[in-house]
Amino acid sequence: MASRNFTPATKRRSFSTPTTLAEELGVSDRTVRRWIAEGRLKAIRLSERVIRIEPAEVERFLAAAQTSGGIGPDAA
C-alpha cells in the first residue's frame, strides 16, 4: 500500500468526513461511502447527510487493509 499524505490517529484530533478521508487516501468520495455501506469502515451518522469517521477507526481500517492486500477495487 502506497503511503499518501495520511497523518496517524495519534496526531489527528478531529473526525474525518468521507470527502476529506477520500482525499487523504487518494480514492473517490464514492469509494469511502461504499466502504461505509459495506461495513468495512465504521462511521458515525450525525444526521441523514452528515457522516464522520473517528481517527482510530481510520487506523483500524488501514491496518486491516494492509494485511488483506490493500484498499483498492481488487482488494478483498
Protein Blocks (a to p, Z undefined) as FASTA:
>chain_A
ZZdfbdcfklpcbdcdfklmmmmnopafklmmmmmmnopaccddfbfklccddfklmmmm
mmmmmmnopabfkbZZ
